[in-house]
């Protein structure tokens, strides 16, 4: 599945979860917590980086031009 704002890739989640695990000193039994935190981070980052969607009003404003 391609990486999109609504679908972070498993590889990106895994990489961040691994980093969290290392930062915490490699604790055992926290894999699920690290995975969930990584998913939240990747998802929020993807949403923050996604271009804003144009609303119908914004689309009209950008296509309407004054003719002189």
PDB file of N, CA, C, O and CB in Angstrom:
ATOM      1  N   UNK A   1       0.850  -1.184   0.000  1.00  0.00           N
ATOM      2  CA  UNK A   1       0.000   0.000   0.000  1.00  0.00           C
ATOM      3  C   UNK A   1       0.892   1.242   0.000  1.00  0.00           C
ATOM      4  O   UNK A   1       1.801   1.337   0.825  1.00  0.00           O
ATOM      5  CB  UNK A   1      -0.965   0.001   1.231  1.00  0.00           C
ATOM      6  N   UNK A   2       0.657   2.186  -0.895  1.00  0.00           N
ATOM      7  CA  UNK A   2       1.482   3.392  -0.939  1.00  0.00           C
ATOM      8  C   UNK A   2       1.249   4.270   0.273  1.00  0.00           C
ATOM      9  O   UNK A   2       0.186   4.238   0.893  1.00  0.00           O
ATOM     10  CB  UNK A   2       1.204   4.180  -2.204  1.00  0.00           C
ATOM     11  N   UNK A   3       2.268   5.057   0.598  1.00  0.00           N
ATOM     12  CA  UNK A   3       2.187   5.958   1.745  1.00  0.00           C
ATOM     13  C   UNK A   3       1.333   7.163   1.368  1.00  0.00           C
ATOM     14  O   UNK A   3       1.647   7.888   0.424  1.00  0.00           O
ATOM     15  CB  UNK A   3       3.606   6.407   2.209  1.00  0.00           C
ATOM     16  N   UNK A   4       0.265   7.368   2.106  1.00  0.00           N
ATOM     17  CA  UNK A   4      -0.588   8.537   1.911  1.00  0.00           C
ATOM     18  C   UNK A   4      -0.861   9.147   3.262  1.00  0.00           C
ATOM     19  O   UNK A   4      -0.490   8.590   4.296  1.00  0.00           O
ATOM     20  CB  UNK A   4      -1.914   8.168   1.187  1.00  0.00           C
ATOM     21  N   UNK A   5      -1.504  10.282   3.249  1.00  0.00           N
ATOM     22  CA  UNK A   5      -1.802  10.959   4.509  1.00  0.00           C
ATOM     23  C   UNK A   5      -2.659  10.107   5.435  1.00  0.00           C
ATOM     24  O   UNK A   5      -2.528  10.200   6.656  1.00  0.00           O
ATOM     25  CB  UNK A   5      -2.499  12.274   4.238  1.00  0.00           C
ATOM     26  N   UNK A   6      -3.533   9.278   4.874  1.00  0.00           N
ATOM     27  CA  UNK A   6      -4.393   8.484   5.735  1.00  0.00           C
ATOM     28  C   UNK A   6      -3.867   7.075   5.976  1.00  0.00           C
ATOM     29  O   UNK A   6      -4.411   6.362   6.819  1.00  0.00           O
ATOM     30  CB  UNK A   6      -5.762   8.411   5.145  1.00  0.00           C
ATOM     31  N   UNK A   7      -2.814   6.646   5.253  1.00  0.00           N
ATOM     32  CA  UNK A   7      -2.294   5.291   5.388  1.00  0.00           C
ATOM     33  C   UNK A   7      -0.773   5.290   5.498  1.00  0.00           C
ATOM     34  O   UNK A   7      -0.083   5.116   4.494  1.00  0.00           O
ATOM     35  CB  UNK A   7      -2.734   4.436   4.205  1.00  0.00           C
ATOM     36  N   UNK A   8      -0.246   5.482   6.700  1.00  0.00           N
ATOM     37  CA  UNK A   8       1.211   5.407   6.852  1.00  0.00           C
ATOM     38  C   UNK A   8       1.691   3.984   6.557  1.00  0.00           C
ATOM     39  O   UNK A   8       0.969   3.018   6.805  1.00  0.00           O
ATOM     40  CB  UNK A   8       1.641   5.841   8.284  1.00  0.00           C
ATOM     41  N   UNK A   9       2.896   3.861   6.035  1.00  0.00           N
ATOM     42  CA  UNK A   9       3.404   2.537   5.708  1.00  0.00           C
ATOM     43  C   UNK A   9       3.862   1.799   6.956  1.00  0.00           C
ATOM     44  O   UNK A   9       4.247   2.403   7.957  1.00  0.00           O
ATOM     45  CB  UNK A   9       4.548   2.640   4.711  1.00  0.00           C
ATOM     46  N   UNK A  10       3.809   0.484   6.867  1.00  0.00           N
ATOM     47  CA  UNK A  10       4.256  -0.352   7.970  1.00  0.00           C
ATOM     48  C   UNK A  10       5.744  -0.122   8.237  1.00  0.00           C
ATOM     49  O   UNK A  10       6.178  -0.122   9.389  1.00  0.00           O
ATOM     50  CB  UNK A  10       3.984  -1.838   7.668  1.00  0.00           C
ATOM     51  N   UNK A  11       6.519   0.073   7.177  1.00  0.00           N
ATOM     52  CA  UNK A  11       7.959   0.308   7.345  1.00  0.00           C
ATOM     53  C   UNK A  11       8.243   1.591   8.119  1.00  0.00           C
ATOM     54  O   UNK A  11       9.142   1.620   8.958  1.00  0.00           O
ATOM     55  CB  UNK A  11       8.643   0.369   5.984  1.00  0.00           C
ATOM     56  N   UNK A  12       7.487   2.647   7.846  1.00  0.00           N
ATOM     57  CA  UNK A  12       7.718   3.908   8.553  1.00  0.00           C
ATOM     58  C   UNK A  12       7.329   3.778  10.023  1.00  0.00           C
ATOM     59  O   UNK A  12       8.002   4.323  10.897  1.00  0.00           O
ATOM     60  CB  UNK A  12       6.927   5.053   7.892  1.00  0.00           C
ATOM     61  N   UNK A  13       6.248   3.059  10.291  1.00  0.00           N
ATOM     62  CA  UNK A  13       5.838   2.843  11.683  1.00  0.00           C
ATOM     63  C   UNK A  13       6.888   2.006  12.406  1.00  0.00           C
ATOM     64  O   UNK A  13       7.275   2.318  13.532  1.00  0.00           O
ATOM     65  CB  UNK A  13       4.448   2.148  11.751  1.00  0.00           C
ATOM     66  N   UNK A  14       7.343   0.945  11.751  1.00  0.00           N
ATOM     67  CA  UNK A  14       8.341   0.052  12.355  1.00  0.00           C
ATOM     68  C   UNK A  14       9.620   0.816  12.702  1.00  0.00           C
ATOM     69  O   UNK A  14      10.181   0.632  13.782  1.00  0.00           O
ATOM     70  CB  UNK A  14       8.667  -1.117  11.399  1.00  0.00           C
ATOM     71  N   UNK A  15      10.077   1.668  11.793  1.00  0.00           N
ATOM     72  CA  UNK A  15      11.316   2.421  12.019  1.00  0.00           C
ATOM     73  C   UNK A  15      11.184   3.351  13.220  1.00  0.00           C
ATOM     74  O   UNK A  15      12.102   3.453  14.034  1.00  0.00           O
ATOM     75  CB  UNK A  15      11.687   3.230  10.768  1.00  0.00           C
ATOM     76  N   UNK A  16      10.052   4.025  13.332  1.00  0.00           N
ATOM     77  CA  UNK A  16       9.857   4.938  14.456  1.00  0.00           C
ATOM     78  C   UNK A  16       9.680   4.160  15.757  1.00  0.00           C
ATOM     79  O   UNK A  16      10.202   4.566  16.796  1.00  0.00           O
ATOM     80  CB  UNK A  16       8.640   5.845  14.208  1.00  0.00           C
ATOM     81  N   UNK A  17       8.945   3.042  15.711  1.00  0.00           N
ATOM     82  CA  UNK A  17       8.766   2.212  16.911  1.00  0.00           C
ATOM     83  C   UNK A  17      10.119   1.699  17.401  1.00  0.00           C
ATOM     84  O   UNK A  17      10.370   1.651  18.605  1.00  0.00           O
ATOM     85  CB  UNK A  17       7.811   1.020  16.619  1.00  0.00           C
ATOM     86  N   UNK A  18      10.973   1.323  16.479  1.00  0.00           N
ATOM     87  CA  UNK A  18      12.313   0.843  16.844  1.00  0.00           C
ATOM     88  C   UNK A  18      13.111   1.969  17.519  1.00  0.00           C
ATOM     89  O   UNK A  18      13.793   1.739  18.517  1.00  0.00           O
ATOM     90  CB  UNK A  18      13.070   0.318  15.585  1.00  0.00           C
ATOM     91  N   UNK A  19      13.020   3.172  16.972  1.00  0.00           N
ATOM     92  CA  UNK A  19      13.700   4.314  17.577  1.00  0.00           C
ATOM     93  C   UNK A  19      13.194   4.606  18.981  1.00  0.00           C
ATOM     94  O   UNK A  19      13.979   4.914  19.878  1.00  0.00           O
ATOM     95  CB  UNK A  19      13.528   5.541  16.709  1.00  0.00           C
ATOM     96  N   UNK A  20      11.891   4.511  19.170  1.00  0.00           N
ATOM     97  CA  UNK A  20      11.312   4.715  20.507  1.00  0.00           C
ATOM     98  C   UNK A  20      11.822   3.658  21.483  1.00  0.00           C
ATOM     99  O   UNK A  20      12.148   3.959  22.631  1.00  0.00           O
ATOM    100  CB  UNK A  20       9.767   4.677  20.443  1.00  0.00           C
ATOM    101  N   UNK A  21      11.882   2.422  21.010  1.00  0.00           N
ATOM    102  CA  UNK A  21      12.381   1.316  21.833  1.00  0.00           C
ATOM    103  C   UNK A  21      13.824   1.561  22.251  1.00  0.00           C
ATOM    104  O   UNK A  21      14.187   1.350  23.408  1.00  0.00           O
ATOM    105  CB  UNK A  21      12.271  -0.015  21.074  1.00  0.00           C
ATOM    106  N   UNK A  22      14.644   2.005  21.304  1.00  0.00           N
ATOM    107  CA  UNK A  22      16.044   2.310  21.626  1.00  0.00           C
ATOM    108  C   UNK A  22      16.152   3.455  22.632  1.00  0.00           C
ATOM    109  O   UNK A  22      16.932   3.382  23.582  1.00  0.00           O
ATOM    110  CB  UNK A  22      16.816   2.666  20.350  1.00  0.00           C
ATOM    111  N   UNK A  23      15.365   4.512  22.419  1.00  0.00           N
ATOM    112  CA  UNK A  23      15.396   5.676  23.313  1.00  0.00           C
ATOM    113  C   UNK A  23      15.026   5.304  24.747  1.00  0.00           C
ATOM    114  O   UNK A  23      15.528   5.901  25.699  1.00  0.00           O
ATOM    115  CB  UNK A  23      14.447   6.756  22.801  1.00  0.00           C
ATOM    116  N   UNK A  24      14.151   4.322  24.892  1.00  0.00           N
ATOM    117  CA  UNK A  24      13.715   3.906  26.232  1.00  0.00           C
ATOM    118  C   UNK A  24      14.641   2.866  26.854  1.00  0.00           C
ATOM    119  O   UNK A  24      14.352   2.334  27.926  1.00  0.00           O
ATOM    120  CB  UNK A  24      12.306   3.351  26.167  1.00  0.00           C
ATOM    121  N   UNK A  25      15.745   2.580  26.184  1.00  0.00           N
ATOM    122  CA  UNK A  25      16.701   1.631  26.758  1.00  0.00           C
ATOM    123  C   UNK A  25      16.393   0.176  26.466  1.00  0.00           C
ATOM    124  O   UNK A  25      16.794  -0.707  27.223  1.00  0.00           O
ATOM    125  CB  UNK A  25      16.762   1.818  28.222  1.00  0.00           C
ATOM    126  N   UNK A  26      15.688  -0.081  25.383  1.00  0.00           N
ATOM    127  CA  UNK A  26      15.368  -1.438  24.928  1.00  0.00           C
ATOM    128  C   UNK A  26      14.569  -2.259  25.948  1.00  0.00           C
ATOM    129  O   UNK A  26      14.926  -3.401  26.239  1.00  0.00           O
ATOM    130  CB  UNK A  26      16.641  -2.167  24.595  1.00  0.00           C
ATOM    131  N   UNK A  27      13.498  -1.684  26.488  1.00  0.00           N
ATOM    132  CA  UNK A  27      12.713  -2.438  27.474  1.00  0.00           C
ATOM    133  C   UNK A  27      11.946  -3.590  26.812  1.00  0.00           C
ATOM    134  O   UNK A  27      11.540  -3.493  25.654  1.00  0.00           O
ATOM    135  CB  UNK A  27      11.728  -1.501  28.203  1.00  0.00           C
ATOM    136  N   UNK A  28      11.760  -4.657  27.549  1.00  0.00           N
ATOM    137  CA  UNK A  28      10.979  -5.785  27.045  1.00  0.00           C
ATOM    138  C   UNK A  28       9.512  -5.586  27.383  1.00  0.00           C
ATOM    139  O   UNK A  28       9.178  -4.968  28.394  1.00  0.00           O
ATOM    140  CB  UNK A  28      11.492  -7.118  27.629  1.00  0.00           C
ATOM    141  N   UNK A  29       8.641  -6.111  26.538  1.00  0.00           N
ATOM    142  CA  UNK A  29       7.212  -6.072  26.809  1.00  0.00           C
ATOM    143  C   UNK A  29       6.524  -4.766  26.467  1.00  0.00           C
ATOM    144  O   UNK A  29       5.385  -4.551  26.883  1.00  0.00           O
ATOM    145  CB  UNK A  29       6.987  -6.364  28.220  1.00  0.00           C
ATOM    146  N   UNK A  30       7.180  -3.883  25.721  1.00  0.00           N
ATOM    147  CA  UNK A  30       6.566  -2.595  25.384  1.00  0.00           C
ATOM    148  C   UNK A  30       6.374  -2.431  23.878  1.00  0.00           C
ATOM    149  O   UNK A  30       6.140  -1.322  23.396  1.00  0.00           O
ATOM    150  CB  UNK A  30       7.419  -1.451  25.921  1.00  0.00           C
ATOM    151  N   UNK A  31       6.472  -3.525  23.141  1.00  0.00           N
ATOM    152  CA  UNK A  31       6.381  -3.458  21.676  1.00  0.00           C
ATOM    153  C   UNK A  31       5.070  -2.828  21.209  1.00  0.00           C
ATOM    154  O   UNK A  31       5.071  -1.976  20.321  1.00  0.00           O
ATOM    155  CB  UNK A  31       6.520  -4.855  21.078  1.00  0.00           C
ATOM    156  N   UNK A  32       3.968  -3.241  21.797  1.00  0.00           N
ATOM    157  CA  UNK A  32       2.674  -2.703  21.378  1.00  0.00           C
ATOM    158  C   UNK A  32       2.575  -1.205  21.677  1.00  0.00           C
ATOM    159  O   UNK A  32       2.068  -0.445  20.852  1.00  0.00           O
ATOM    160  CB  UNK A  32       1.534  -3.456  22.077  1.00  0.00           C
ATOM    161  N   UNK A  33       3.046  -0.783  22.827  1.00  0.00           N
ATOM    162  CA  UNK A  33       3.022   0.646  23.174  1.00  0.00           C
ATOM    163  C   UNK A  33       3.879   1.455  22.199  1.00  0.00           C
ATOM    164  O   UNK A  33       3.487   2.541  21.774  1.00  0.00           O
ATOM    165  CB  UNK A  33       3.520   0.861  24.623  1.00  0.00           C
ATOM    166  N   UNK A  34       5.049   0.920  21.847  1.00  0.00           N
ATOM    167  CA  UNK A  34       5.919   1.623  20.895  1.00  0.00           C
ATOM    168  C   UNK A  34       5.277   1.681  19.512  1.00  0.00           C
ATOM    169  O   UNK A  34       5.356   2.702  18.830  1.00  0.00           O
ATOM    170  CB  UNK A  34       7.295   0.934  20.809  1.00  0.00           C
ATOM    171  N   UNK A  35       4.646   0.593  19.102  1.00  0.00           N
ATOM    172  CA  UNK A  35       3.996   0.544  17.794  1.00  0.00           C
ATOM    173  C   UNK A  35       2.860   1.567  17.727  1.00  0.00           C
ATOM    174  O   UNK A  35       2.746   2.318  16.758  1.00  0.00           O
ATOM    175  CB  UNK A  35       3.460  -0.877  17.507  1.00  0.00           C
ATOM    176  N   UNK A  36       2.026   1.588  18.763  1.00  0.00           N
ATOM    177  CA  UNK A  36       0.898   2.528  18.772  1.00  0.00           C
ATOM    178  C   UNK A  36       1.370   3.977  18.784  1.00  0.00           C
ATOM    179  O   UNK A  36       0.807   4.822  18.088  1.00  0.00           O
ATOM    180  CB  UNK A  36       0.004   2.268  19.981  1.00  0.00           C
ATOM    181  N   UNK A  37       2.398   4.265  19.570  1.00  0.00           N
ATOM    182  CA  UNK A  37       2.949   5.632  19.618  1.00  0.00           C
ATOM    183  C   UNK A  37       3.542   6.013  18.268  1.00  0.00           C
ATOM    184  O   UNK A  37       3.360   7.137  17.801  1.00  0.00           O
ATOM    185  CB  UNK A  37       4.026   5.753  20.725  1.00  0.00           C
ATOM    186  N   UNK A  38       4.248   5.083  17.645  1.00  0.00           N
ATOM    187  CA  UNK A  38       4.840   5.340  16.332  1.00  0.00           C
ATOM    188  C   UNK A  38       3.742   5.588  15.297  1.00  0.00           C
ATOM    189  O   UNK A  38       3.866   6.480  14.459  1.00  0.00           O
ATOM    190  CB  UNK A  38       5.735   4.156  15.895  1.00  0.00           C
ATOM    191  N   UNK A  39       2.675   4.803  15.357  1.00  0.00           N
ATOM    192  CA  UNK A  39       1.557   4.989  14.427  1.00  0.00           C
ATOM    193  C   UNK A  39       0.955   6.382  14.588  1.00  0.00           C
ATOM    194  O   UNK A  39       0.667   7.063  13.604  1.00  0.00           O
ATOM    195  CB  UNK A  39       0.475   3.911  14.655  1.00  0.00           C
ATOM    196  N   UNK A  40       0.769   6.798  15.842  1.00  0.00           N
ATOM    197  CA  UNK A  40       0.225   8.141  16.102  1.00  0.00           C
ATOM    198  C   UNK A  40       1.144   9.214  15.530  1.00  0.00           C
ATOM    199  O   UNK A  40       0.678  10.167  14.907  1.00  0.00           O
ATOM    200  CB  UNK A  40       0.029   8.365  17.619  1.00  0.00           C
ATOM    201  N   UNK A  41       2.447   9.057  15.743  1.00  0.00           N
ATOM    202  CA  UNK A  41       3.407  10.047  15.259  1.00  0.00           C
ATOM    203  C   UNK A  41       3.413  10.121  13.740  1.00  0.00           C
ATOM    204  O   UNK A  41       3.389  11.212  13.170  1.00  0.00           O
ATOM    205  CB  UNK A  41       4.803   9.722  15.766  1.00  0.00           C
ATOM    206  N   UNK A  42       3.446   8.977  13.088  1.00  0.00           N
ATOM    207  CA  UNK A  42       3.465   8.950  11.620  1.00  0.00           C
ATOM    208  C   UNK A  42       2.163   9.505  11.066  1.00  0.00           C
ATOM    209  O   UNK A  42       2.177  10.267  10.099  1.00  0.00           O
ATOM    210  CB  UNK A  42       3.697   7.514  11.100  1.00  0.00           C
ATOM    211  N   UNK A  43       1.042   9.133  11.666  1.00  0.00           N
ATOM    212  CA  UNK A  43      -0.256   9.612  11.191  1.00  0.00           C
ATOM    213  C   UNK A  43      -0.387  11.119  11.340  1.00  0.00           C
ATOM    214  O   UNK A  43      -0.851  11.795  10.422  1.00  0.00           O
ATOM    215  CB  UNK A  43      -1.380   8.920  11.944  1.00  0.00           C
ATOM    216  N   UNK A  44       0.013  11.650  12.483  1.00  0.00           N
ATOM    217  CA  UNK A  44      -0.107  13.092  12.694  1.00  0.00           C
ATOM    218  C   UNK A  44       0.866  13.850  11.803  1.00  0.00           C
ATOM    219  O   UNK A  44       0.549  14.940  11.328  1.00  0.00           O
ATOM    220  CB  UNK A  44       0.140  13.445  14.166  1.00  0.00           C
ATOM    221  N   UNK A  45       2.044  13.286  11.571  1.00  0.00           N
ATOM    222  CA  UNK A  45       3.013  13.916  10.682  1.00  0.00           C
ATOM    223  C   UNK A  45       2.491  13.917   9.254  1.00  0.00           C
ATOM    224  O   UNK A  45       2.640  14.912   8.543  1.00  0.00           O
ATOM    225  CB  UNK A  45       4.369  13.195  10.756  1.00  0.00           C
ATOM    226  N   UNK A  46       1.883  12.822   8.825  1.00  0.00           N
ATOM    227  CA  UNK A  46       1.342  12.735   7.479  1.00  0.00           C
ATOM    228  C   UNK A  46       0.238  13.753   7.273  1.00  0.00           C
ATOM    229  O   UNK A  46       0.166  14.396   6.226  1.00  0.00           O
ATOM    230  CB  UNK A  46       0.822  11.334   7.201  1.00  0.00           C
ATOM    231  N   UNK A  47      -0.612  13.900   8.258  1.00  0.00           N
ATOM    232  CA  UNK A  47      -1.698  14.873   8.167  1.00  0.00           C
ATOM    233  C   UNK A  47      -1.130  16.283   8.121  1.00  0.00           C
ATOM    234  O   UNK A  47      -1.608  17.116   7.352  1.00  0.00           O
ATOM    235  CB  UNK A  47      -2.671  14.723   9.355  1.00  0.00           C
ATOM    236  N   UNK A  48      -0.117  16.562   8.933  1.00  0.00           N
ATOM    237  CA  UNK A  48       0.482  17.895   8.964  1.00  0.00           C
ATOM    238  C   UNK A  48       1.172  18.225   7.646  1.00  0.00           C
ATOM    239  O   UNK A  48       1.204  19.389   7.247  1.00  0.00           O
ATOM    240  CB  UNK A  48       1.478  18.003  10.115  1.00  0.00           C
ATOM    241  N   UNK A  49       1.727  17.223   6.962  1.00  0.00           N
ATOM    242  CA  UNK A  49       2.442  17.461   5.719  1.00  0.00           C
ATOM    243  C   UNK A  49       1.536  17.445   4.496  1.00  0.00           C
ATOM    244  O   UNK A  49       1.939  17.894   3.423  1.00  0.00           O
ATOM    245  CB  UNK A  49       3.518  16.438   5.555  1.00  0.00           C
ATOM    246  N   UNK A  50       0.329  16.939   4.643  1.00  0.00           N
ATOM    247  CA  UNK A  50      -0.591  16.865   3.512  1.00  0.00           C
ATOM    248  C   UNK A  50      -1.021  18.277   3.109  1.00  0.00           C
ATOM    249  O   UNK A  50      -1.291  19.119   3.965  1.00  0.00           O
ATOM    250  CB  UNK A  50      -1.830  15.993   3.863  1.00  0.00           C
ATOM    251  N   UNK A  51      -1.080  18.524   1.810  1.00  0.00           N
ATOM    252  CA  UNK A  51      -1.531  19.850   1.374  1.00  0.00           C
ATOM    253  C   UNK A  51      -2.983  20.067   1.766  1.00  0.00           C
ATOM    254  O   UNK A  51      -3.775  19.124   1.751  1.00  0.00           O
ATOM    255  CB  UNK A  51      -1.361  20.013  -0.151  1.00  0.00           C
ATOM    256  N   UNK A  52      -3.342  21.286   2.114  1.00  0.00           N
ATOM    257  CA  UNK A  52      -4.726  21.547   2.506  1.00  0.00           C
ATOM    258  C   UNK A  52      -5.663  21.321   1.327  1.00  0.00           C
ATOM    259  O   UNK A  52      -5.319  21.613   0.181  1.00  0.00           O
ATOM    260  CB  UNK A  52      -4.878  22.983   3.042  1.00  0.00           C
ATOM    261  N   UNK A  53      -6.840  20.802   1.618  1.00  0.00           N
ATOM    262  CA  UNK A  53      -7.833  20.589   0.572  1.00  0.00           C
ATOM    263  C   UNK A  53      -8.549  21.899   0.305  1.00  0.00           C
ATOM    264  O   UNK A  53      -8.859  22.648   1.231  1.00  0.00           O
ATOM    265  CB  UNK A  53      -8.842  19.478   0.970  1.00  0.00           C
ATOM    266  N   UNK A  54      -8.811  22.173  -0.976  1.00  0.00           N
ATOM    267  CA  UNK A  54      -9.530  23.395  -1.322  1.00  0.00           C
ATOM    268  C   UNK A  54     -11.012  23.199  -1.065  1.00  0.00           C
ATOM    269  O   UNK A  54     -11.584  22.155  -1.381  1.00  0.00           O
ATOM    270  CB  UNK A  54      -9.280  23.789  -2.796  1.00  0.00           C
ATOM    271  N   UNK A  55     -11.606  24.195  -0.499  1.00  0.00           N
ATOM    272  CA  UNK A  55     -13.049  24.167  -0.318  1.00  0.00           C
ATOM    273  C   UNK A  55     -13.686  24.709  -1.587  1.00  0.00           C
ATOM    274  O   UNK A  55     -12.995  25.293  -2.422  1.00  0.00           O
ATOM    275  CB  UNK A  55     -13.488  24.992   0.937  1.00  0.00           C
ATOM    276  N   UNK A  56     -14.956  24.530  -1.742  1.00  0.00           N
ATOM    277  CA  UNK A  56     -15.650  25.031  -2.924  1.00  0.00           C
ATOM    278  C   UNK A  56     -15.505  26.550  -3.030  1.00  0.00           C
ATOM    279  O   UNK A  56     -15.337  27.084  -4.126  1.00  0.00           O
ATOM    280  CB  UNK A  56     -17.139  24.638  -2.881  1.00  0.00           C
ATOM    281  N   UNK A  57     -15.569  27.242  -1.896  1.00  0.00           N
ATOM    282  CA  UNK A  57     -15.435  28.703  -1.888  1.00  0.00           C
ATOM    283  C   UNK A  57     -14.017  29.101  -2.295  1.00  0.00           C
ATOM    284  O   UNK A  57     -13.841  30.019  -3.095  1.00  0.00           O
ATOM    285  CB  UNK A  57     -15.778  29.281  -0.488  1.00  0.00           C
ATOM    286  N   UNK A  58     -13.016  28.426  -1.758  1.00  0.00           N
ATOM    287  CA  UNK A  58     -11.628  28.739  -2.100  1.00  0.00           C
ATOM    288  C   UNK A  58     -11.361  28.451  -3.566  1.00  0.00           C
ATOM    289  O   UNK A  58     -10.625  29.196  -4.212  1.00  0.00           O
ATOM    290  CB  UNK A  58     -10.660  27.940  -1.219  1.00  0.00           C
ATOM    291  N   UNK A  59     -11.933  27.402  -4.098  1.00  0.00           N
ATOM    292  CA  UNK A  59     -11.741  27.058  -5.506  1.00  0.00           C
ATOM    293  C   UNK A  59     -12.342  28.131  -6.406  1.00  0.00           C
ATOM    294  O   UNK A  59     -11.746  28.491  -7.421  1.00  0.00           O
ATOM    295  CB  UNK A  59     -12.369  25.689  -5.820  1.00  0.00           C
ATOM    296  N   UNK A  60     -13.512  28.645  -6.044  1.00  0.00           N
ATOM    297  CA  UNK A  60     -14.139  29.712  -6.835  1.00  0.00           C
ATOM    298  C   UNK A  60     -13.299  30.983  -6.800  1.00  0.00           C
ATOM    299  O   UNK A  60     -13.147  31.654  -7.821  1.00  0.00           O
ATOM    300  CB  UNK A  60     -15.558  30.005  -6.316  1.00  0.00           C
ATOM    301  N   UNK A  61     -12.756  31.317  -5.641  1.00  0.00           N
ATOM    302  CA  UNK A  61     -11.953  32.525  -5.506  1.00  0.00           C
ATOM    303  C   UNK A  61     -10.692  32.447  -6.366  1.00  0.00           C
ATOM    304  O   UNK A  61     -10.264  33.455  -6.928  1.00  0.00           O
ATOM    305  CB  UNK A  61     -11.579  32.752  -4.041  1.00  0.00           C
ATOM    306  N   UNK A  62     -10.099  31.267  -6.472  1.00  0.00           N
ATOM    307  CA  UNK A  62      -8.864  31.154  -7.241  1.00  0.00           C
ATOM    308  C   UNK A  62      -9.116  31.099  -8.738  1.00  0.00           C
ATOM    309  O   UNK A  62      -8.219  31.413  -9.520  1.00  0.00           O
ATOM    310  CB  UNK A  62      -8.099  29.929  -6.811  1.00  0.00           C
ATOM    311  N   UNK A  63     -10.327  30.704  -9.163  1.00  0.00           N
ATOM    312  CA  UNK A  63     -10.601  30.627 -10.597  1.00  0.00           C
ATOM    313  C   UNK A  63     -11.255  31.899 -11.128  1.00  0.00           C
ATOM    314  O   UNK A  63     -11.250  32.136 -12.336  1.00  0.00           O
ATOM    315  CB  UNK A  63     -11.490  29.435 -10.891  1.00  0.00           C
ATOM    316  N   UNK A  64     -11.800  32.692 -10.269  1.00  0.00           N
ATOM    317  CA  UNK A  64     -12.455  33.942 -10.682  1.00  0.00           C
ATOM    318  C   UNK A  64     -11.406  35.037 -10.827  1.00  0.00           C
ATOM    319  O   UNK A  64     -10.667  35.331  -9.888  1.00  0.00           O
ATOM    320  CB  UNK A  64     -13.553  34.368  -9.656  1.00  0.00           C
ATOM    321  N   UNK A  65     -11.350  35.623 -11.985  1.00  0.00           N
ATOM    322  CA  UNK A  65     -10.392  36.717 -12.201  1.00  0.00           C
ATOM    323  C   UNK A  65     -11.131  37.931 -12.742  1.00  0.00           C
ATOM    324  O   UNK A  65     -12.076  37.816 -13.521  1.00  0.00           O
ATOM    325  CB  UNK A  65      -9.256  36.286 -13.181  1.00  0.00           C
ATOM    326  N   UNK A  66     -10.682  39.068 -12.314  1.00  0.00           N
ATOM    327  CA  UNK A  66     -11.282  40.327 -12.753  1.00  0.00           C
ATOM    328  C   UNK A  66     -10.703  40.687 -14.112  1.00  0.00           C
ATOM    329  O   UNK A  66      -9.484  40.724 -14.278  1.00  0.00           O
ATOM    330  CB  UNK A  66     -11.031  41.471 -11.718  1.00  0.00           C
ATOM    331  N   UNK A  67     -11.548  40.948 -15.064  1.00  0.00           N
ATOM    332  CA  UNK A  67     -11.124  41.321 -16.406  1.00  0.00           C
ATOM    333  C   UNK A  67     -11.180  42.832 -16.507  1.00  0.00           C
ATOM    334  O   UNK A  67     -12.202  43.447 -16.202  1.00  0.00           O
ATOM    335  CB  UNK A  67     -12.012  40.648 -17.500  1.00  0.00           C
ATOM    336  N   UNK A  68     -10.060  43.437 -16.942  1.00  0.00           N
ATOM    337  CA  UNK A  68     -10.055  44.899 -17.064  1.00  0.00           C
ATOM    338  C   UNK A  68     -10.185  45.344 -18.474  1.00  0.00           C
ATOM    339  O   UNK A  68     -10.197  46.545 -18.743  1.00  0.00           O
ATOM    340  CB  UNK A  68      -8.813  45.475 -16.483  1.00  0.00           C
TER     341      UNK A  68
END
